[in-house]
Amino acid sequence: MRFMCRFRIPVAVGNRLAQEGKLGLKLQAILEEQKPEAVYFSMDQGKRTAFVVLNIDNPSQIPAIAEPWFHAVEAEMDADPAMTPEDLKNAGPDIEAAVKKYA
């Protein structure tokens, strides 16, 4: 299943790693290992943030995804299921059934 993962890097940690020239290297290493479908960098809640789209087929994969971020950059992590337009189209009958039953 596809997930939109949000990794927030604490400002002090990001600053220290940036000053040491290590922030980009650590992020690159993690992303090369995890091979995400897509990655976007921005800010969230005033912190450097990576928005990473990953396929997670089994909950047992979550530690392998989260731990590198926790240890390398002390990131906070959120993960939300995400759909492509095709996924949403395929969900149409189930959405319609729920609307008919509960609306």
C-alpha positions in Angstrom: 0.0 0.0 0.0 1.2 3.5 -0.8 1.9 5.9 2.1 2.7 9.6 2.3 5.3 9.7 5.0 6.2 13.0 6.6 9.6 13.3 8.3 10.1 16.5 10.3 13.7 17.3 11.3 14.2 19.3 14.5 15.7 22.8 13.7 18.7 22.4 16.0 19.6 19.0 14.6 19.1 20.2 11.0 21.2 23.3 11.6 24.0 21.3 13.2 24.1 18.7 10.4 23.9 21.5 7.8 26.9 23.3 9.4 28.8 20.1 9.4 28.0 19.4 5.8 26.3 16.2 6.7 22.5 16.9 6.3 22.4 16.3 2.5 24.6 13.3 2.7 22.4 11.6 5.4 19.2 12.3 3.5 20.7 11.1 0.3 21.8 7.8 1.9 18.4 7.2 3.4 16.6 7.9 0.2 18.9 5.7 -1.9 18.2 2.8 0.5 14.5 3.3 0.7 13.9 4.0 -3.1 10.7 6.1 -2.7 8.2 6.7 -5.5 8.5 10.4 -4.9 10.2 12.9 -2.5 9.4 16.5 -1.8 11.2 18.8 0.6 9.5 21.7 2.3 8.7 23.0 5.8 6.0 21.8 8.2 5.4 23.2 11.6 8.5 25.4 11.1 10.8 22.4 10.6 12.7 21.0 7.6 10.4 18.3 6.3 10.6 15.5 3.7 7.4 14.3 2.2 8.2 10.8 1.0 5.9 8.5 -1.0 6.6 4.8 -0.2 5.0 1.5 -0.7 4.6 -0.4 2.6 3.2 -3.9 2.0 3.5 -5.1 5.6 3.5 -3.3 9.0 6.8 -5.0 9.8 8.5 -2.8 7.3 7.8 0.4 9.3 10.8 0.1 11.6 13.1 -0.3 8.6 11.7 2.9 7.2 11.5 4.9 10.4 14.7 4.0 12.2 17.1 5.5 9.7 15.3 8.8 9.9 15.1 8.7 13.7 18.8 8.0 14.1 20.3 10.0 11.3 18.4 13.2 11.7 16.2 12.7 14.8 13.1 13.1 12.6 9.5 12.8 13.7 7.4 10.6 11.4 3.8 10.5 10.3 2.5 8.1 7.7 -0.9 8.3 5.9 -2.3 6.0 3.3 -2.4 7.7 -0.1 -4.1 7.0 -3.4 -3.4 7.8 -7.0 -6.3 9.0 -9.2 -6.6 5.4 -10.5 -6.9 4.0 -6.9 -9.6 6.6 -6.2 -11.5 5.6 -9.4 -11.3 1.9 -8.3 -12.7 2.8 -4.9 -15.7 4.5 -6.6 -18.2 1.6 -6.1 -17.3 1.3 -2.4 -17.7 5.0 -1.9 -21.1 5.0 -3.7 -22.3 2.0 -1.6 -21.3 3.7 1.7 -23.1 6.9 0.6 -26.3 4.9 -0.2 -26.1 3.1 3.1 -25.0 5.9 5.5 -25.9 9.2 4.0 
